[in-house]
Amino acid sequence: MKAKILARKQQDASVNDPRQELKAYLNSPLEEVDDVVAWWGHHVGHYPTLARMARDYLAIQGSATASEQAFSSGSLTATKRRNRLAPATFEALQILKSAYRNGHIGAAEEVTERMISYFDTLESDDDGDA
């Protein structure tokens, strides 16, 4: 039994040699595909090592724009004049700026509500004087 297992391991190692797999992939004819992920899913039997690598790398987001935007926004908050902000305050400011930028909250509606409330109190004070 042990000899059969060892023979099977050697056979699998010779078949699944990553170098041979890479050579076979590079020598194969080019194909035009619309869905690269699906292509690797269909060819996992032919190129198991390369398919695993493709799954790892194709899952990575293609753009770092969001993180670059967050860092540049942080440099606007943490200026030389504001270098003593507590970490919690800095984090709160960044979250607030992000919420405004992404439309989750809006200052215009809040200002309008406060102004209406303010003018209502002024009118009620004026009514009390008469």
C-alpha distance (Angstrom), angle and dihedral (degrees) to the residues before:
residue distance angle dihedral
M1 . . .
K2 3.81 . .
A3 3.80 90.9 .
K4 3.82 90.9 52.9
I5 3.81 91.5 51.1
L6 3.81 91.7 49.6
A7 3.80 91.2 47.3
R8 3.82 90.2 50.6
K9 3.83 91.3 49.7
Q10 3.78 90.9 51.5
Q11 3.79 91.4 47.8
D12 3.83 91.6 49.3
A13 3.80 90.9 47.7
S14 3.79 92.1 53.5
V15 3.81 92.6 46.6
N16 3.82 95.4 43.1
D17 3.79 97.7 44.6
P18 3.83 103.7 146.0
R19 3.81 91.9 -145.0
Q20 3.79 92.2 54.5
E21 3.79 89.5 44.6
L22 3.82 91.0 52.9
K23 3.81 92.1 47.1
A24 3.80 90.7 50.7
Y25 3.81 91.0 49.0
L26 3.81 93.5 48.5
N27 3.82 91.9 47.0
S28 3.81 94.2 49.1
P29 3.83 117.5 100.9
L30 3.80 118.4 -95.9
E31 3.78 116.1 -99.9
E32 3.78 127.7 -161.0
V33 3.80 109.3 -132.6
D34 3.80 135.5 173.8
D35 3.81 97.8 -157.1
V36 3.80 113.7 43.1
V37 3.80 93.7 -177.7
A38 3.81 91.4 54.9
W39 3.82 90.3 47.6
W40 3.79 91.0 56.3
G41 3.81 89.4 46.3
H42 3.83 90.0 56.0
H43 3.82 93.3 45.9
V44 3.81 99.2 44.8
G45 3.81 89.4 109.4
H46 3.80 93.2 54.9
Y47 3.82 97.0 41.8
P48 3.82 108.5 21.4
T49 3.82 96.9 161.6
L50 3.80 94.2 44.2
A51 3.81 90.8 45.3
R52 3.82 90.9 55.1
M53 3.80 89.6 49.5
A54 3.81 91.1 48.1
R55 3.82 91.4 51.9
D56 3.81 89.6 52.3
Y57 3.79 95.5 48.8
L58 3.79 100.2 35.8
A59 3.81 89.8 57.8
I60 3.82 92.0 63.0
Q61 3.80 115.7 102.6
G62 3.79 110.3 -107.4
S63 3.80 98.0 -140.5
A64 3.76 133.7 53.0
T65 3.80 93.8 -167.1
A66 3.79 95.6 117.3
S67 3.79 94.0 53.6
E68 3.82 92.7 45.0
Q69 3.79 89.3 51.3
A70 3.80 91.3 50.8
F71 3.80 92.5 51.5
S72 3.80 94.1 47.2
S73 3.80 89.5 48.3
G74 3.81 89.0 51.9
S75 3.79 91.4 54.4
L76 3.81 88.5 56.6
T77 3.80 90.7 53.8
A78 3.79 98.1 42.0
T79 3.79 100.8 56.2
K80 3.81 127.6 154.0
R81 3.79 89.0 -94.0
R82 3.80 93.4 51.2
N83 3.78 99.2 42.2
R84 3.81 93.5 121.9
L85 3.78 98.0 61.0
A86 3.78 112.4 134.3
P87 3.82 113.0 -114.8
A88 3.81 91.5 -115.1
T89 3.82 91.1 51.9
F90 3.80 91.6 47.6
E91 3.80 90.9 50.0
A92 3.81 91.8 48.2
L93 3.81 91.1 50.9
Q94 3.81 91.6 49.9
I95 3.81 92.2 49.3
L96 3.80 91.0 47.5
K97 3.81 92.4 49.6
S98 3.79 90.7 48.2
A99 3.81 91.6 50.0
Y100 3.82 91.2 51.5
R101 3.81 92.4 45.6
N102 3.82 93.4 49.2
G103 3.80 93.9 46.0
H104 3.81 96.7 -114.0
I105 3.80 90.1 125.5
G106 3.77 131.1 17.7
A107 3.78 130.6 -153.0
A108 3.81 95.7 -157.8
E109 3.81 94.8 66.4
E110 3.78 92.3 45.5
V111 3.81 92.6 49.5
T112 3.80 91.2 48.6
E113 3.82 91.3 51.7
R114 3.81 92.2 48.3
M115 3.81 92.8 47.5
I116 3.81 91.9 50.4
S117 3.79 89.9 48.7
Y118 3.80 90.7 47.4
F119 3.81 93.6 49.8
D120 3.81 90.5 46.1
T121 3.82 89.7 55.8
L122 3.83 90.4 47.6
E123 3.80 91.0 51.7
S124 3.80 92.4 47.9
D125 3.83 89.7 50.0
D126 3.81 90.2 50.0
D127 3.81 90.7 49.5
G128 3.81 90.2 52.6
D129 3.84 92.2 53.7
A130 3.79 94.4 55.9
